[in-house]
């Protein structure tokens, strides 16, 4: 069982920045693919970004390319999502997720509780 705890969400004006953090438990954190997902009211839960266990590859949704950056620090058991140039359309609950395989396809096995990001116009 893997426990994921997100933090860093909040209220920010359009054009601003936030950095989300996801602290993970487990001695094998470094072997998990990690990702960030988001769900806005009335919408599907969509993948935002993902990073492989070795951090040798990343994935970004087209809507956030050039604005968001995913990274991980395996020594700290933490994955980050740096969000710049935020838009009101980015408003959603952001979830951290992990899987021993991939988080890009299918549904990841482990999820955090979510953190609210609200971008005002």
C-alpha positions as CSV (number, residue, x, y, z in Angstrom):
1,X,0.0,0.0,0.0
2,X,1.3,3.4,-1.0
3,X,0.1,6.6,0.7
4,X,0.2,9.9,-1.3
5,X,-0.4,13.3,0.2
6,X,-0.7,16.4,-2.0
7,X,0.0,19.9,-0.9
8,X,0.5,23.4,-2.4
9,X,-2.9,24.1,-3.8
10,X,-4.6,27.3,-3.3
11,X,-6.1,30.4,-4.9
12,X,-4.1,32.3,-7.4
13,X,-4.8,35.0,-10.0
14,X,-4.5,34.2,-13.7
15,X,-0.9,34.4,-14.9
16,X,0.4,33.4,-11.5
17,X,2.2,30.3,-10.4
18,X,1.9,27.4,-7.9
19,X,4.0,24.4,-7.1
20,X,2.2,21.3,-6.0
21,X,4.0,18.6,-4.0
22,X,3.1,15.0,-3.5
23,X,4.8,13.2,-0.6
24,X,4.8,9.4,-0.9
25,X,5.3,6.7,1.6
26,X,7.1,3.4,0.9
27,X,10.7,2.3,0.5
28,X,10.1,1.5,-3.2
29,X,8.9,5.0,-4.2
30,X,11.7,5.3,-6.7
31,X,10.3,2.4,-8.7
32,X,6.9,4.0,-9.2
33,X,5.7,6.0,-12.2
34,X,4.1,9.1,-10.9
35,X,1.5,11.5,-12.4
36,X,-0.8,14.4,-11.8
37,X,-4.4,14.3,-12.7
38,X,-7.1,17.0,-12.4
39,X,-10.9,17.0,-12.3
40,X,-12.9,20.2,-12.7
41,X,-16.6,20.3,-11.7
42,X,-18.7,18.4,-14.2
43,X,-15.7,17.1,-16.1
44,X,-13.7,14.0,-16.5
45,X,-10.6,13.3,-14.5
46,X,-7.8,14.0,-17.0
47,X,-4.1,13.3,-16.8
48,X,-2.0,16.5,-16.6
49,X,1.6,15.2,-16.5
50,X,3.5,12.1,-15.7
51,X,7.1,11.1,-15.0
52,X,8.7,7.7,-15.2
53,X,10.2,6.0,-12.2
54,X,13.7,6.8,-13.5
55,X,12.7,10.3,-14.5
56,X,14.0,9.6,-18.0
57,X,10.7,10.4,-19.7
58,X,7.8,12.7,-19.1
59,X,4.4,13.3,-20.5
60,X,2.2,16.4,-20.6
61,X,-1.3,17.1,-21.7
62,X,-1.4,19.4,-24.6
63,X,-3.3,22.0,-22.6
64,X,-0.4,22.4,-20.1
65,X,2.7,22.0,-22.4
66,X,5.1,24.8,-21.9
67,X,3.4,26.0,-18.7
68,X,3.7,23.0,-16.3
69,X,6.7,21.0,-15.3
70,X,6.7,17.7,-13.5
71,X,9.7,16.5,-11.5
72,X,10.6,14.1,-8.8
73,X,13.1,13.8,-6.0
74,X,13.3,10.1,-5.1
75,X,15.6,10.9,-2.2
76,X,12.7,12.9,-0.7
77,X,10.0,10.5,-1.9
78,X,8.3,13.6,-3.5
79,X,7.0,14.5,-6.9
80,X,6.3,18.1,-7.9
81,X,4.2,19.9,-10.4
82,X,5.4,23.5,-11.1
83,X,2.5,25.4,-12.7
84,X,3.2,28.7,-14.4
85,X,1.1,31.0,-16.4
86,X,-2.0,29.7,-14.8
87,X,-5.4,30.1,-16.5
88,X,-8.9,30.0,-15.1
89,X,-9.3,26.8,-17.1
90,X,-6.7,25.1,-14.8
91,X,-9.1,25.4,-11.9
92,X,-9.7,21.8,-10.6
93,X,-8.9,19.4,-7.9
94,X,-5.4,18.0,-8.6
95,X,-4.6,14.5,-7.7
96,X,-1.3,12.8,-7.4
97,X,-1.2,9.2,-8.6
98,X,1.3,6.3,-8.7
99,X,1.6,2.9,-10.2
100,X,4.3,0.3,-10.6
101,X,3.7,0.3,-14.3
102,X,2.4,3.3,-16.1
103,X,0.0,6.1,-15.1
104,X,-0.4,7.4,-18.7
105,X,-2.6,4.4,-19.7
106,X,-5.5,3.1,-17.7
107,X,-6.1,4.0,-14.0
108,X,-3.2,4.3,-11.6
109,X,-3.4,2.0,-8.6
110,X,-2.7,4.6,-5.9
111,X,-4.2,8.1,-5.5
112,X,-3.8,11.0,-3.1
113,X,-6.7,12.9,-1.6
114,X,-6.4,15.8,-3.9
115,X,-5.7,19.5,-3.5
116,X,-7.8,22.3,-4.8
117,X,-6.3,24.8,-7.3
118,X,-8.4,27.8,-8.1
119,X,-7.3,30.3,-10.7
120,X,-9.3,33.6,-10.7
121,X,-9.6,35.8,-13.8
